[in-house]
């Protein structure tokens, strides 16, 4: 051992900053209880942010508690918990950073239905709302952007098969409002305010509700076959079907705006609209802007049954119309399926696809006279989109693993603005 010369003070080792963790539960800053534990309800999103890059090691203590990863990186851990037991469960999380720094967090996970909680709604009346649901109590509330809230009850075993029937004071006549839960998403129909109605009226319209947003911008990348409907007055509706592509680590969106439905790489240069993407102030939403920085719209990408689904709803900055857009991953084909769902005509539907036919059986009225003949796309067209024709009426069909979309052709008075949204069995 070599000692420093007499009178020389040795240089102390550099100080390593303490590893700090912050916790958010359901979008709000959280603090532990007196025992140092955080209490979490099933389905609530838990965000743990680290002051330095860390490795995360989590483990359930006992039985019943499981974790769904949302978006974990070196500096943040985002998850949801489920607890299938009858009593509280627990989960321990350890974050380990360089220089042997570590922190431990302990969560108490209460029992309950994992599907309970708050969801962002993208509705076919062109609105974005909040759906709060408690499946244990079979109650819910729906709140629009103005804060107008309506509440009611749910009954299991309704139509379509295995759906929850929605009871609400807005419903008159035949009730076609119901919903089907998927993991971290819900698909259904609800008595929303009819767009541009004055005085306001209510009508069952399809919706997708989700809390499964892609939060990392780089993960937005993908090519999507998108169905879009727009309401510009109480009687004027329009449709648009297009392929879009997000690239550059979620920084750029290209849309084919041609009247012909092209694959994005086959779209004529003059019909390609390019916009930049940046984060919105609302978690899970992203802004589209043109070259001058003008806002073109907002959208989110949700993970629904393993597929990234494009979702947008709200007022169009260009037309002031009310818009709903749903995009499914661009596919190389269109496989047969059976599905049940809802339409913008206020119907409950059963869809059967046995190529080359698409049949939609609806109640309490006929939504689409069928069966529809499915077309075969050309090499320059999206391979996952099929024309669906009955008589002089044209529709377009597309699907993901879980979602079935049938949209009316644009500029046909009998079909424009029509949307069927189904859940594939």
Legacy VTK file of the C-alpha trace (Angstrom):
# vtk DataFile Version 3.0
C-alpha trace
ASCII
DATASET POLYDATA
POINTS 425 float
0.000 0.000 0.000
1.417 3.401 -1.016
0.618 6.295 1.297
0.315 9.885 0.027
3.176 12.225 0.887
3.014 13.943 4.261
0.855 17.061 4.116
-1.048 15.988 0.959
-4.752 15.446 1.426
-6.008 12.486 -0.651
-8.714 13.243 -3.234
-12.012 11.702 -2.128
-13.819 9.433 -4.610
-16.457 11.201 -6.707
-19.908 11.364 -5.128
-22.539 9.265 -6.896
-26.000 10.793 -6.847
-28.713 8.811 -5.128
-31.064 6.877 -7.397
-34.451 8.559 -7.153
-37.809 7.085 -8.129
-41.123 8.895 -8.601
-44.470 7.116 -8.804
-47.673 8.017 -10.629
-50.892 6.003 -10.316
-53.789 6.626 -12.709
-52.118 9.793 -13.974
-51.524 11.412 -10.577
-48.440 11.656 -8.377
-48.581 9.007 -5.658
-47.095 8.780 -2.180
-46.710 5.640 -0.048
-48.681 4.949 3.102
-47.158 4.780 6.574
-45.774 1.321 5.828
-44.086 2.570 2.675
-46.537 0.849 0.305
-48.548 2.115 -2.658
-52.154 0.948 -3.063
-53.272 0.154 -6.626
-56.596 -0.905 -8.116
-56.636 -3.575 -10.825
-56.238 -2.031 -14.270
-54.807 1.270 -13.043
-51.687 2.411 -14.868
-48.595 2.672 -12.679
-45.664 4.792 -13.868
-42.302 4.652 -12.085
-39.666 7.090 -13.336
-35.975 6.751 -12.432
-33.425 9.584 -12.173
-30.839 7.348 -13.927
-30.903 4.363 -16.244
-31.884 1.292 -14.271
-32.599 -2.407 -14.592
-36.041 -3.370 -13.321
-36.830 -6.567 -11.447
-40.399 -7.184 -10.351
-42.035 -10.091 -8.580
-45.497 -10.840 -7.222
-45.579 -11.714 -3.572
-47.952 -14.628 -3.086
-50.560 -15.659 -5.653
-53.174 -13.894 -7.729
-51.214 -10.809 -8.815
-50.022 -10.504 -12.411
-48.554 -7.602 -14.351
-49.177 -6.242 -17.856
-46.208 -4.306 -19.206
-47.194 -1.087 -20.980
-43.926 0.577 -21.941
-40.824 -0.116 -19.867
-37.493 1.544 -20.721
-34.248 2.143 -18.840
-35.679 5.260 -17.197
-39.347 4.363 -16.720
-41.449 1.350 -15.792
-45.117 1.469 -16.860
-47.459 -1.383 -15.969
-50.955 -2.431 -14.950
-51.800 -5.043 -12.343
-54.472 -7.705 -12.114
-55.460 -9.548 -8.958
-57.532 -12.693 -9.426
-57.639 -13.389 -5.707
-60.276 -12.473 -3.161
-57.944 -10.429 -0.932
-55.200 -7.862 -1.364
-52.056 -9.026 -3.131
-48.642 -7.437 -3.369
-45.889 -6.772 -5.873
-42.255 -5.795 -5.239
-40.277 -3.764 -7.741
-36.520 -3.235 -7.522
-34.691 -0.685 -9.673
-30.924 -1.202 -9.901
-28.531 1.403 -11.323
-24.752 1.657 -11.675
-22.433 1.911 -8.645
-24.583 -0.586 -6.713
-27.452 1.863 -6.321
-30.904 0.353 -5.911
-34.377 1.231 -4.710
-37.278 -1.014 -3.755
-40.980 -0.197 -4.146
-43.873 -2.219 -2.780
-47.393 -2.168 -4.179
-50.596 -3.436 -2.594
-52.902 -4.646 -5.388
-56.550 -4.754 -4.401
-58.892 -7.450 -5.774
-61.403 -6.580 -8.491
-62.129 -6.776 -12.187
-59.038 -5.841 -14.213
-61.260 -4.153 -16.818
-62.470 -1.500 -14.362
-61.245 2.045 -14.849
-61.117 4.938 -17.292
-60.911 4.679 -21.071
-60.597 7.279 -23.837
-63.516 6.983 -26.250
-63.347 7.511 -30.011
-66.975 7.709 -31.125
-68.761 7.624 -34.474
-70.526 10.915 -33.722
-67.064 12.433 -34.113
-66.348 13.028 -30.433
-63.665 11.980 -27.979
-64.980 11.242 -24.487
-64.098 9.470 -21.224
-65.726 6.175 -20.253
-65.436 5.169 -16.593
-66.640 1.660 -15.829
-66.912 -0.671 -12.849
-67.726 -4.191 -14.010
-67.885 -5.434 -10.397
-70.771 -3.040 -9.699
-72.028 -3.080 -13.330
-72.069 0.722 -13.465
-70.511 3.294 -15.773
-70.366 6.982 -16.693
-69.674 8.671 -20.034
-68.287 12.240 -19.983
-67.863 14.452 -23.040
-65.304 17.208 -23.641
-67.644 19.835 -22.179
-67.980 17.873 -18.938
-71.510 16.648 -19.628
-71.798 13.297 -17.838
-74.390 10.556 -18.167
-74.431 7.377 -16.083
-76.197 4.057 -16.011
-75.941 0.335 -15.484
-74.713 -2.685 -17.420
-76.256 -6.134 -17.760
-74.187 -9.138 -18.828
-75.383 -11.573 -21.467
-76.909 -9.099 -23.885
-76.902 -8.734 -27.664
-74.796 -9.289 -29.618
-73.651 -12.543 -28.009
-71.599 -12.129 -24.812
-72.039 -8.355 -24.766
-73.005 -6.129 -21.864
-76.270 -4.275 -22.472
-76.144 -0.562 -21.639
-79.042 1.055 -19.779
-79.281 4.841 -20.024
-81.988 7.487 -19.713
-81.139 8.736 -23.233
-82.346 5.490 -24.807
-85.855 5.404 -26.258
-87.387 2.652 -28.327
-85.319 -0.441 -29.179
-82.069 -0.519 -27.234
-79.055 -1.268 -29.464
-76.434 0.101 -27.061
-74.069 -2.514 -25.677
-70.357 -3.234 -25.394
-67.719 -5.945 -25.527
-64.560 -5.626 -23.400
-61.184 -6.538 -24.843
-58.005 -6.374 -22.770
-57.510 -2.661 -22.005
-60.007 -1.699 -24.729
-63.788 -1.756 -25.191
-65.835 -1.823 -28.401
-69.531 -1.091 -28.554
-72.325 1.378 -29.267
-73.646 4.124 -26.994
-76.421 6.781 -27.136
-74.167 9.707 -28.007
-75.425 13.166 -28.875
-76.065 13.282 -32.614
-73.559 15.627 -34.235
-74.961 19.083 -35.071
-78.419 18.234 -33.677
-80.301 21.234 -32.246
-82.059 20.724 -29.948
-79.783 17.840 -29.039
-80.950 14.321 -29.817
-79.303 11.025 -28.986
-78.687 7.937 -31.075
-76.715 4.727 -30.684
-73.382 5.000 -32.501
-70.305 2.723 -32.528
-67.212 3.509 -30.490
-63.768 2.222 -29.588
-62.542 2.986 -26.067
-58.987 2.270 -24.974
-56.334 2.854 -22.346
-53.700 0.791 -24.218
-51.946 3.648 -25.998
-48.492 3.410 -27.504
-46.566 5.967 -25.438
-43.128 5.773 -27.086
-43.084 7.875 -30.269
-40.607 5.577 -32.031
-43.141 2.738 -31.718
-45.798 4.579 -33.744
-44.145 3.500 -37.004
-46.260 1.326 -39.275
-48.528 1.248 -42.296
-52.265 1.397 -41.640
-55.411 0.880 -43.734
-57.662 3.642 -42.468
-61.439 4.106 -42.564
-62.660 7.645 -41.910
-66.160 9.093 -41.630
-67.040 12.759 -41.277
-70.262 14.565 -40.334
-70.430 18.191 -41.499
-74.113 18.878 -40.703
-77.051 17.004 -39.251
-77.660 15.405 -42.656
-74.330 15.606 -44.529
-71.882 12.730 -44.157
-68.809 11.587 -46.052
-66.360 8.677 -46.094
-62.689 8.333 -46.922
-60.622 5.176 -47.247
-56.851 5.469 -47.525
-53.545 3.914 -46.611
-51.279 5.928 -44.324
-47.728 5.358 -43.145
-45.891 6.583 -40.044
-42.093 6.477 -40.224
-38.911 8.124 -39.011
-39.347 6.985 -35.446
-42.884 8.316 -35.286
-41.899 11.726 -36.674
-43.558 11.692 -40.122
-46.957 10.671 -41.488
-47.699 10.176 -45.175
-51.283 9.868 -46.393
-52.486 8.925 -49.860
-55.295 11.377 -50.637
-56.019 10.128 -54.159
-59.584 9.132 -55.004
-58.144 5.741 -55.990
-57.212 3.654 -52.937
-53.476 3.100 -53.511
-50.798 1.427 -51.458
-48.733 4.265 -50.010
-45.697 3.342 -52.095
-47.838 3.323 -55.270
-49.630 6.589 -54.531
-48.966 9.294 -57.165
-46.521 11.866 -55.786
-49.040 14.676 -56.166
-51.525 12.777 -53.944
-49.124 12.138 -51.045
-49.761 14.432 -48.094
-46.879 14.629 -45.608
-47.182 15.908 -42.056
-44.969 16.032 -38.991
-45.895 14.378 -35.702
-45.294 15.642 -32.199
-46.605 14.801 -28.739
-49.900 16.280 -27.574
-50.493 17.491 -24.043
-52.887 14.574 -23.516
-51.068 11.321 -22.773
-51.416 8.864 -25.649
-52.352 11.462 -28.277
-50.168 12.932 -31.016
-50.463 16.050 -33.175
-50.250 16.121 -36.964
-48.964 19.410 -38.411
-48.314 20.647 -41.928
-45.072 22.215 -43.163
-46.150 25.616 -41.855
-46.900 24.221 -38.399
-50.693 24.355 -38.715
-52.605 21.676 -36.827
-54.139 19.008 -39.048
-55.531 16.731 -36.356
-54.896 14.500 -33.354
-54.594 10.729 -33.198
-53.529 7.865 -30.972
-52.138 4.414 -31.631
-53.524 1.701 -29.340
-52.393 -1.871 -28.879
-55.562 -3.930 -29.291
-55.111 -7.693 -29.170
-51.520 -7.418 -30.364
-52.272 -5.063 -33.262
-51.443 -1.375 -33.428
-54.731 0.419 -34.199
-54.900 4.033 -35.395
-57.651 6.073 -33.684
-58.771 9.659 -34.183
-61.958 11.524 -33.270
-62.921 15.151 -32.920
-63.401 18.345 -34.892
-61.533 18.682 -38.174
-59.488 21.922 -38.202
-59.984 22.086 -41.990
-63.764 21.611 -42.275
-65.098 21.935 -38.695
-66.779 18.569 -39.315
-66.934 15.804 -36.722
-64.582 12.944 -37.605
-63.940 9.340 -36.577
-61.020 7.444 -38.108
-59.928 3.876 -37.386
-56.866 2.326 -39.009
-55.866 -1.339 -38.924
-52.404 -2.700 -39.765
-51.853 -3.018 -43.520
-52.222 -6.719 -44.323
-51.251 -9.009 -47.172
-54.704 -10.581 -47.327
-58.228 -10.670 -45.931
-59.109 -13.895 -44.120
-62.658 -15.205 -43.519
-64.253 -14.594 -40.110
-67.430 -14.241 -38.055
-68.002 -11.079 -36.039
-70.672 -9.199 -34.128
-70.972 -5.468 -33.712
-72.840 -2.242 -34.369
-73.410 0.313 -37.129
-73.998 4.022 -37.590
-77.596 3.181 -38.528
-78.226 2.170 -34.918
-78.198 -1.570 -35.556
-76.722 -4.626 -33.877
-74.957 -6.691 -36.531
-73.682 -10.177 -37.231
-71.023 -10.266 -39.949
-70.013 -13.396 -41.834
-67.197 -13.410 -44.347
-66.846 -16.491 -46.512
-64.899 -15.263 -49.509
-66.023 -14.001 -51.954
-69.066 -12.867 -49.900
-69.572 -10.525 -46.950
-72.971 -10.833 -45.248
-74.223 -8.389 -42.631
-77.349 -9.423 -40.725
-78.749 -6.549 -38.663
-81.524 -5.692 -36.207
-83.886 -3.974 -35.654
-83.556 -2.910 -39.304
-81.435 -3.797 -42.315
-78.184 -1.849 -42.291
-76.819 -3.199 -45.582
-78.723 -5.183 -48.184
-76.577 -8.145 -49.054
-74.745 -10.295 -49.428
-71.900 -8.137 -50.703
-69.470 -9.402 -53.330
-65.840 -8.978 -52.251
-63.456 -7.728 -54.904
-59.799 -8.604 -55.426
-57.335 -5.698 -55.110
-54.830 -4.967 -57.844
-51.060 -4.907 -57.236
-51.074 -1.136 -56.588
-53.961 -1.341 -54.090
-53.773 -2.212 -50.375
-54.031 -5.985 -50.149
-55.942 -5.900 -46.846
-58.813 -3.764 -48.209
-61.639 -5.369 -50.168
-64.372 -3.632 -52.132
-67.773 -5.009 -51.089
-70.562 -4.409 -53.597
-74.280 -5.032 -53.580
-76.287 -3.715 -56.526
-75.146 -0.153 -57.166
-73.868 0.337 -53.593
-70.159 0.060 -52.809
-68.543 -0.488 -49.429
-65.013 -1.329 -48.350
-64.010 -3.983 -45.824
-60.874 -4.269 -43.716
-59.926 -6.051 -40.510
-57.348 -6.611 -37.771
-57.078 -9.638 -35.480
-60.034 -8.383 -33.431
-61.777 -5.573 -35.337
-64.051 -5.808 -38.384
-64.703 -2.610 -40.355
-67.163 -2.057 -43.184
-67.309 1.528 -44.490
-69.497 3.058 -47.170
-67.922 4.437 -50.328
-67.442 8.182 -50.529
-69.710 10.353 -52.675
-72.497 7.758 -52.831
-75.536 9.160 -51.059
-76.702 5.686 -50.044
-73.412 4.664 -48.438
-71.266 7.658 -47.483
-70.653 8.070 -43.780
-71.777 4.513 -43.012
-69.618 2.467 -40.642
-70.051 -1.028 -39.219
-67.658 -1.841 -36.369
-67.447 -5.420 -35.172
-65.507 -7.678 -32.830
-64.203 -10.812 -34.532
-65.014 -14.044 -32.740
LINES 1 426
425 0 1 2 3 4 5 6 7 8 9 10 11 12 13 14 15 16 17 18 19 20 21 22 23 24 25 26 27 28 29 30 31 32 33 34 35 36 37 38 39 40 41 42 43 44 45 46 47 48 49 50 51 52 53 54 55 56 57 58 59 60 61 62 63 64 65 66 67 68 69 70 71 72 73 74 75 76 77 78 79 80 81 82 83 84 85 86 87 88 89 90 91 92 93 94 95 96 97 98 99 100 101 102 103 104 105 106 107 108 109 110 111 112 113 114 115 116 117 118 119 120 121 122 123 124 125 126 127 128 129 130 131 132 133 134 135 136 137 138 139 140 141 142 143 144 145 146 147 148 149 150 151 152 153 154 155 156 157 158 159 160 161 162 163 164 165 166 167 168 169 170 171 172 173 174 175 176 177 178 179 180 181 182 183 184 185 186 187 188 189 190 191 192 193 194 195 196 197 198 199 200 201 202 203 204 205 206 207 208 209 210 211 212 213 214 215 216 217 218 219 220 221 222 223 224 225 226 227 228 229 230 231 232 233 234 235 236 237 238 239 240 241 242 243 244 245 246 247 248 249 250 251 252 253 254 255 256 257 258 259 260 261 262 263 264 265 266 267 268 269 270 271 272 273 274 275 276 277 278 279 280 281 282 283 284 285 286 287 288 289 290 291 292 293 294 295 296 297 298 299 300 301 302 303 304 305 306 307 308 309 310 311 312 313 314 315 316 317 318 319 320 321 322 323 324 325 326 327 328 329 330 331 332 333 334 335 336 337 338 339 340 341 342 343 344 345 346 347 348 349 350 351 352 353 354 355 356 357 358 359 360 361 362 363 364 365 366 367 368 369 370 371 372 373 374 375 376 377 378 379 380 381 382 383 384 385 386 387 388 389 390 391 392 393 394 395 396 397 398 399 400 401 402 403 404 405 406 407 408 409 410 411 412 413 414 415 416 417 418 419 420 421 422 423 424
